[in-house]
Amino acid sequence: MIAFITFVGAYEWVRYHDAHDDLTRHINRLAASQSIILAEPVAAKDKERLGLLLATVISDRDLIGISVFDENGDVLDSFGTLTSPTKDLNKRISINFADDQGFRKVGELLMVMTISRIVNETRTRLLYDGILALALLISGIFAAVFAHQRIVVQPLSKLLAAIKDTRGGAREVVDWSANDEIGTLISNYNEMQGRLSNHEADL
């Protein structure tokens, strides 16, 4: 059981970190592509076009906030929330624009992605793993009780019943065959009963 819990814990830890790394790569790719797409409307300070472009990006299932700043750090447009109590992913990237004046920084893009989806997925998997572990534990207990009943209790009950019958004068053998300690004990008892019966017959 400890090995199972250790294995599941290690597996879920690796899976969580893989999902976190995938989300980090996703926010980096998304920020890089959006900084190129937003360059022209930011340079022109076209807030209407900027708003339409941001509205399409905010539909990403993990993105909870996006904000665009001009070269002076003033907010041009913003969607969602940029602060969160959880350890969310933040990505700030420069927005650069090339025109006849050359290549210049025209603003900055800030994106915030939540990790709540991967945290919730990990919790759900851990819950299912816990239920599976509990089911395995209960199955193991039932199997142990059944095996104990079958291997220990049942033959010893037969042996005790035969011993009680012997006190009443009957020479009863116990019908049990197993290649274990209890089987050997019953076999020795049966041999003793046979010797006693032979001895009584000789008398």
Backbone as numpy.savetxt, mean C-alpha at the origin, in Angstrom:
# Nx Ny Nz CAx CAy CAz Cx Cy Cz
4.27 -12.86 9.14 3.44 -11.67 9.14 4.32 -10.41 9.14
5.40 -10.43 9.96 6.30 -9.27 10.01 6.96 -9.07 8.66
7.34 -10.19 8.01 7.95 -10.09 6.68 6.97 -9.49 5.68
5.70 -9.89 5.77 4.68 -9.35 4.87 4.51 -7.85 5.08
4.42 -7.42 6.34 4.25 -5.99 6.65 5.46 -5.20 6.18
6.66 -5.75 6.40 7.89 -5.07 5.96 7.91 -4.93 4.45
7.56 -6.02 3.75 7.55 -6.00 2.29 6.56 -4.98 1.76
5.34 -5.01 2.30 4.29 -4.09 1.84 4.69 -2.64 2.13
5.22 -2.39 3.33 5.66 -1.03 3.68 6.73 -0.52 2.74
7.73 -1.36 2.45 8.81 -0.96 1.54 8.26 -0.73 0.13
7.38 -1.61 -0.31 6.80 -1.49 -1.65 6.00 -0.19 -1.78
5.16 0.11 -0.78 4.35 1.32 -0.83 5.21 2.58 -0.73
6.29 2.52 0.04 7.21 3.66 0.14 7.84 3.95 -1.21
8.30 2.90 -1.89 8.91 3.07 -3.23 7.87 3.58 -4.22
6.65 3.02 -4.15 5.59 3.45 -5.07 5.20 4.90 -4.86
5.13 5.32 -3.59 4.80 6.72 -3.29 5.88 7.65 -3.86
7.14 7.30 -3.64 8.22 8.17 -4.13 8.30 8.18 -5.65
7.97 7.05 -6.29 7.91 7.04 -7.75 6.80 7.96 -8.25
5.64 7.91 -7.60 4.52 8.78 -7.99 4.88 10.25 -7.75
5.58 10.52 -6.64 6.01 11.89 -6.34 7.00 12.38 -7.40
7.92 11.52 -7.80 8.89 11.88 -8.85 8.18 12.13 -10.18
7.18 11.28 -10.50 6.41 11.49 -11.73 5.69 12.84 -11.70
5.13 13.19 -10.55 4.44 14.47 -10.41 5.42 15.64 -10.55
6.61 15.48 -10.01 7.65 16.53 -10.14 8.03 16.71 -11.60
8.22 15.61 -12.32 8.53 15.71 -13.75 7.39 16.36 -14.51
6.16 16.01 -14.11 4.98 16.57 -14.78 4.90 18.10 -14.61
5.11 18.57 -13.38 5.03 20.01 -13.16 6.18 20.74 -13.88
7.35 20.11 -13.95 8.47 20.73 -14.66 8.19 20.84 -16.16
7.64 19.76 -16.75 7.30 19.79 -18.18 6.20 20.80 -18.47
5.16 20.78 -17.61 4.03 21.68 -17.81 4.46 23.14 -17.69
5.28 23.44 -16.70 5.76 24.82 -16.51 6.62 25.26 -17.69
7.49 24.37 -18.17 8.36 24.72 -19.31 7.54 25.00 -20.56
6.55 24.14 -20.84 5.74 24.36 -22.05 4.87 25.61 -21.92
4.30 25.84 -20.72 3.43 27.00 -20.54 4.22 28.32 -20.56
5.46 28.28 -20.12 6.25 29.51 -20.16 6.49 29.95 -21.61
6.57 29.00 -22.51 6.73 29.32 -23.94 5.41 29.82 -24.52
4.30 29.11 -24.20 2.98 29.48 -24.72 2.55 30.85 -24.22
2.87 31.16 -22.96 2.41 32.41 -22.36 3.32 33.61 -22.68
4.44 33.37 -23.33 5.42 34.45 -23.55 4.83 35.64 -24.30
4.14 35.39 -25.39 3.61 36.49 -26.20 2.53 37.30 -25.48
1.49 36.65 -24.89 0.49 37.44 -24.18 1.05 38.17 -22.95
2.06 37.60 -22.30 2.67 38.29 -21.15 3.44 39.50 -21.63
4.19 39.36 -22.73 4.96 40.49 -23.26 4.03 41.62 -23.69
2.88 41.23 -24.28 1.92 42.23 -24.74 0.98 42.68 -23.62
1.08 42.03 -22.45 0.17 42.28 -21.32 -1.30 42.14 -21.74
-1.54 41.11 -22.58 -2.87 40.81 -23.07 -3.57 39.92 -22.03
-4.27 40.55 -21.08 -4.86 39.82 -19.96 -6.00 38.91 -20.38
-6.73 39.29 -21.42 -7.84 38.44 -21.87 -7.31 37.13 -22.43
-6.34 37.19 -23.30 -5.74 35.98 -23.87 -5.01 35.16 -22.79
-4.37 35.87 -21.89 -3.66 35.23 -20.79 -4.64 34.44 -19.92
-5.78 35.04 -19.62 -6.80 34.37 -18.81 -7.33 33.12 -19.47
-7.56 33.18 -20.79 -8.05 32.01 -21.52 -7.02 30.88 -21.50
-5.75 31.22 -21.67 -4.70 30.20 -21.65 -4.56 29.57 -20.26
-4.64 30.39 -19.22 -4.53 29.86 -17.86 -5.72 28.98 -17.51
-6.90 29.34 -18.02 -8.11 28.57 -17.74 -8.00 27.15 -18.31
-7.31 27.00 -19.44 -7.15 25.66 -20.01 -6.14 24.83 -19.20
-5.16 25.49 -18.62 -4.13 24.77 -17.87 -4.65 24.31 -16.51
-5.48 25.10 -15.87 -5.94 24.81 -14.51 -6.80 23.55 -14.46
-7.21 23.03 -15.62 -8.02 21.80 -15.65 -7.20 20.56 -15.33
-5.87 20.68 -15.26 -5.03 19.56 -14.88 -5.44 19.06 -13.49
-5.61 17.75 -13.31 -6.17 17.21 -12.07 -5.32 17.46 -10.83
-4.03 17.66 -11.00 -3.16 17.88 -9.84 -2.81 19.34 -9.61
-3.09 20.18 -10.58 -2.75 21.61 -10.47 -3.81 22.32 -9.61
-3.35 22.98 -8.54 -4.32 23.69 -7.68 -4.17 25.20 -7.78
-3.07 25.66 -8.38 -2.88 27.10 -8.50 -1.88 27.45 -9.58
-2.14 28.56 -10.25 -1.22 29.06 -11.27 -1.30 30.57 -11.27
-0.16 31.21 -11.38 -0.12 32.67 -11.37 0.96 33.15 -12.33
0.67 34.27 -13.00 1.63 34.86 -13.94 1.96 36.27 -13.45
3.25 36.56 -13.39 3.75 37.86 -12.94 4.44 38.56 -14.10
4.38 39.90 -14.10 5.12 40.64 -15.12 6.58 40.78 -14.67
7.36 41.54 -15.45 8.79 41.66 -15.15 9.06 42.40 -13.84
8.06 43.14 -13.35 8.20 43.87 -12.08 7.71 43.06 -10.87
7.17 41.85 -11.12 6.68 41.01 -10.04 5.21 41.22 -9.71
4.52 42.08 -10.49 3.09 42.29 -10.28 2.29 41.17 -10.93
1.21 40.76 -10.28 0.39 39.66 -10.80 -0.41 40.14 -12.00
-0.27 39.42 -13.10 -1.07 39.71 -14.30 -2.38 38.92 -14.26
-2.29 37.67 -13.85 -3.49 36.83 -13.73 -3.16 35.65 -12.83
-4.21 35.10 -12.22 -4.01 34.02 -11.28 -5.27 33.17 -11.18
-5.10 31.86 -11.02 -6.21 30.94 -10.82 -5.85 30.02 -9.65
-6.86 29.64 -8.89 -6.66 28.67 -7.83 -5.95 29.26 -6.63
-5.38 28.36 -5.83 -4.69 28.76 -4.61 -3.20 28.49 -4.74
-2.41 29.42 -4.23 -0.95 29.28 -4.32 -0.33 28.87 -2.99
-1.17 28.73 -1.95 -0.68 28.27 -0.65 -1.50 27.08 -0.21
-0.85 26.17 0.49 -1.54 24.97 0.96 -0.85 24.47 2.22
-1.60 23.88 3.16 -0.98 23.37 4.38 -0.14 22.10 4.15
-0.38 21.40 3.03 0.39 20.18 2.75 1.65 20.53 1.98
2.52 19.54 1.85 3.79 19.75 1.15 3.57 19.60 -0.35
2.98 20.62 -0.94 2.70 20.58 -2.37 3.94 20.97 -3.17
3.87 20.70 -4.46 4.99 21.01 -5.35 4.80 22.40 -5.94
5.85 23.21 -5.86 5.84 24.55 -6.44 6.89 24.61 -7.54
6.54 25.27 -8.62 7.51 25.47 -9.70 7.40 26.92 -10.18
8.51 27.64 -10.07 8.57 29.02 -10.56 9.57 29.04 -11.71
9.14 29.60 -12.83 9.98 29.62 -14.02 9.86 30.96 -14.73
10.94 31.40 -15.32 10.95 32.67 -16.06 10.19 32.52 -17.37
9.51 33.59 -17.74 8.86 33.65 -19.05 9.70 34.58 -19.91
10.28 34.02 -20.96 11.17 34.78 -21.83 10.52 34.95 -23.20
10.79 36.10 -23.80 10.18 36.43 -25.09 11.26 36.97 -26.02
11.21 36.47 -27.26 12.18 36.93 -28.27 11.45 37.81 -29.28
11.96 39.03 -29.47 11.41 39.94 -30.49 12.58 40.67 -31.14
12.27 41.76 -31.85 13.34 42.49 -32.54 14.33 43.13 -31.55
13.92 43.25 -30.29 14.83 43.78 -29.26 15.74 42.70 -28.69
15.50 41.46 -29.05 16.31 40.35 -28.56 15.53 39.47 -27.61
16.24 38.63 -26.90 15.67 37.67 -25.98 15.65 38.30 -24.59
14.45 38.44 -24.01 14.37 39.13 -22.72 13.33 38.47 -21.82
13.53 38.65 -20.51 12.58 38.13 -19.54 11.42 39.11 -19.44
10.19 38.56 -19.63 9.00 39.42 -19.58 8.13 39.13 -18.37
8.45 38.07 -17.63 7.66 37.75 -16.45 8.05 36.42 -15.85
7.20 35.96 -14.95 7.43 34.67 -14.29 6.12 33.91 -14.18
6.24 32.59 -14.19 5.09 31.71 -14.05 5.29 30.90 -12.77
4.25 30.85 -11.94 4.28 30.04 -10.71 3.16 29.02 -10.79
3.53 27.76 -10.59 2.54 26.68 -10.58 2.62 25.93 -9.26
1.47 25.52 -8.75 1.40 24.72 -7.52 0.58 23.47 -7.81
1.20 22.31 -7.55 0.50 21.04 -7.72 0.35 20.37 -6.37
-0.81 19.77 -6.15 -1.08 19.09 -4.89 -0.59 17.65 -4.95
-0.12 17.17 -3.81 0.27 15.76 -3.71 -0.85 14.94 -3.05
-1.99 15.56 -2.81 -3.07 14.87 -2.08 -3.56 13.62 -2.82
-3.54 13.63 -4.16 -4.01 12.46 -4.91 -3.11 11.25 -4.63
-1.78 11.46 -4.70 -0.90 10.32 -4.49 -0.90 9.90 -3.01
-1.09 10.86 -2.10 -1.19 10.52 -0.68 -2.45 9.68 -0.44
-3.58 10.11 -1.03 -4.84 9.37 -0.87 -4.77 7.98 -1.49
-4.12 7.89 -2.67 -3.97 6.58 -3.31 -3.12 5.65 -2.44
-2.06 6.20 -1.85 -1.20 5.40 -0.97 -1.96 4.95 0.26
-2.73 5.85 0.86 -3.54 5.48 2.03 -4.54 4.38 1.70
-5.18 4.51 0.54 -6.17 3.50 0.13 -5.50 2.14 -0.05
-4.34 2.14 -0.73 -3.62 0.87 -0.92 -3.19 0.28 0.43
-2.72 1.14 1.34 -2.31 0.65 2.67 -3.50 0.08 3.44
-4.67 0.70 3.27 -5.88 0.18 3.92 -6.21 -1.21 3.38
-6.17 -1.37 2.05 -6.43 -2.68 1.45 -5.38 -3.70 1.88
-4.11 -3.26 1.94 -3.04 -4.15 2.39 -3.26 -4.56 3.84
-3.73 -3.63 4.67 -4.02 -3.94 6.07 -5.15 -4.94 6.20
-6.19 -4.76 5.38 -7.31 -5.71 5.39 -6.83 -7.10 4.95
-5.98 -7.12 3.92 -5.42 -8.40 3.44 -4.57 -9.05 4.53
-3.74 -8.25 5.21 -2.90 -8.78 6.29 -3.76 -9.35 7.41
-4.82 -8.64 7.76 -5.73 -9.11 8.81 -6.42 -10.41 8.39
-6.84 -10.47 7.13 -7.48 -11.69 6.63 -6.50 -12.86 6.66
-5.24 -12.60 6.28 -4.22 -13.65 6.32 -3.96 -14.10 7.76
-3.92 -13.14 8.68 -3.69 -13.47 10.09 -4.83 -14.33 10.64
-6.06 -13.92 10.36 -7.22 -14.69 10.83 -7.22 -16.08 10.20
-6.90 -16.16 8.89 -6.83 -17.47 8.22 -5.75 -18.34 8.84
-4.61 -17.72 9.16 -3.52 -18.46 9.79 -3.92 -18.99 11.16
-4.63 -18.17 11.92 -5.09 -18.60 13.25 -6.07 -19.76 13.12
-7.04 -19.64 12.20 -8.00 -20.73 12.00 -7.30 -22.00 11.53
-6.31 -21.85 10.63 -5.57 -23.03 10.15 -4.79 -23.68 11.29
-4.20 -22.84 12.16 -3.44 -23.38 13.29 -4.37 -24.11 14.27
-5.54 -23.51 14.54 -6.51 -24.14 15.45 -7.00 -25.46 14.86
-7.31 -25.45 13.55 -7.78 -26.67 12.89 -6.70 -27.75 12.93
-5.44 -27.36 12.62 -4.34 -28.32 12.63 -4.12 -28.86 14.03
-4.18 -27.99 15.03 -4.03 -28.43 16.42 -5.12 -29.42 16.80
-6.34 -29.12 16.39 -7.48 -30.00 16.67 -7.27 -31.35 15.99
-6.87 -31.32 14.74 -6.72 -32.54 13.94 -5.51 -33.36 14.36
-4.40 -32.70 14.66 -3.14 -33.41 14.90 -2.93 -33.74 16.37
-3.43 -32.91 17.28 -3.16 -33.11 18.71 -4.41 -33.51 19.49
-5.43 -32.69 19.43 -6.60 -32.90 20.29 -7.34 -34.19 19.94
-7.62 -34.40 18.68 -8.42 -35.57 18.27 -7.74 -36.90 18.64
-6.45 -37.11 18.32 -5.86 -38.40 18.72 -5.72 -38.56 20.24
-5.41 -37.46 20.94 -5.30 -37.57 22.40 -6.65 -37.86 23.04
-7.72 -37.33 22.48 -9.07 -37.63 22.98 -9.38 -39.11 22.81
-9.01 -39.65 21.64 -9.23 -41.08 21.42 -8.41 -41.92 22.40
-7.15 -41.50 22.63 -6.29 -42.23 23.55 -6.84 -42.18 24.98
-7.29 -41.01 25.43 -7.86 -40.88 26.77 -9.13 -41.72 26.92
-9.95 -41.75 25.87 -11.17 -42.57 25.92 -10.82 -44.05 26.04
-9.78 -44.46 25.30 -9.36 -45.86 25.35 -8.81 -46.21 26.73
-8.06 -45.29 27.35 -7.51 -45.51 28.69 -8.65 -45.66 29.70
-9.67 -44.83 29.59 -10.83 -44.93 30.50 -11.52 -46.27 30.33
-11.65 -46.73 29.07 -12.29 -48.03 28.82 -11.46 -49.16 29.40
-10.13 -49.00 29.40 -9.23 -50.03 29.94 -9.47 -50.21 31.43
-9.79 -49.16 32.14 -10.06 -49.24 33.58 -11.29 -50.11 33.85
-12.16 -50.14 32.86 -13.36 -50.97 33.02 -13.13 -52.41 32.60
-11.92 -52.73 32.19 -11.59 -54.10 31.83 -11.48 -54.35 30.34
-11.90 -53.41 29.51 -11.83 -53.60 28.06 -10.41 -53.34 27.57
-10.02 -54.10 26.57 -8.70 -53.91 25.95 -8.94 -53.37 24.54
-9.03 -52.06 24.45 -9.37 -51.41 23.18 -8.14 -50.76 22.58
-7.92 -50.99 21.29 -6.82 -50.30 20.59 -7.36 -49.00 19.99
-6.46 -48.07 19.84 -6.84 -46.76 19.28 -6.53 -46.76 17.80
-7.54 -46.43 17.00 -7.37 -46.40 15.54 -6.80 -45.04 15.13
-5.49 -44.99 14.99 -4.85 -43.73 14.58 -3.49 -44.05 13.99
-3.22 -43.51 12.84 -1.89 -43.73 12.23 -1.33 -42.40 11.77
-0.19 -42.06 12.32 0.51 -40.84 11.94 1.98 -41.03 12.24
2.83 -40.43 11.44 4.28 -40.55 11.64 4.81 -39.37 12.44
4.25 -39.17 13.61 4.71 -38.10 14.49 4.76 -38.61 15.92
5.04 -37.74 16.86 5.19 -38.16 18.25 3.90 -38.76 18.81
2.78 -38.15 18.48 1.50 -38.66 18.99 1.18 -40.00 18.34
1.49 -40.14 17.06 1.30 -41.43 16.39 2.15 -42.52 17.03
3.39 -42.18 17.39 4.28 -43.14 18.08 3.71 -43.51 19.44
3.21 -42.51 20.19 2.62 -42.76 21.50 1.43 -43.72 21.39
0.55 -43.48 20.43 -0.63 -44.33 20.25 -0.21 -45.73 19.81
0.79 -45.79 18.94 1.28 -47.10 18.50 1.84 -47.89 19.67
2.60 -47.23 20.54 3.14 -47.90 21.74 2.02 -48.33 22.68
1.01 -47.51 22.82 -0.15 -47.86 23.66 -0.84 -49.10 23.11
-1.04 -49.11 21.79 -1.69 -50.27 21.16 -0.87 -51.55 21.36
0.47 -51.42 21.24 1.33 -52.59 21.47 1.21 -53.07 22.91
1.18 -52.12 23.86 1.04 -52.47 25.27 -0.30 -53.18 25.51
-1.35 -52.68 24.88 -2.66 -53.32 25.02 -2.61 -54.74 24.47
-1.92 -54.90 23.35 -1.79 -56.23 22.76 -1.05 -57.18 23.68
0.05 -56.72 24.29 0.81 -57.55 25.22 -0.02 -57.93 26.44
-0.79 -56.94 26.97 -1.64 -57.21 28.13 -2.72 -58.24 27.79
-3.30 -58.10 26.60 -4.33 -59.07 26.17 -3.74 -60.46 26.06
-2.52 -60.57 25.49 -1.84 -61.87 25.36 -1.53 -62.45 26.73
-1.07 -61.58 27.65 -0.73 -62.01 29.01 -1.96 -62.53 29.73
-3.09 -61.78 29.57 -4.34 -62.21 30.22 -4.83 -63.52 29.62
-4.62 -63.71 28.32 -5.07 -64.96 27.66 -4.24 -66.15 28.15
-2.94 -65.90 28.42 -2.06 -66.97 28.91 -2.44 -67.39 30.32
-3.00 -66.46 31.08 -3.39 -66.79 32.46 -4.66 -67.61 32.40
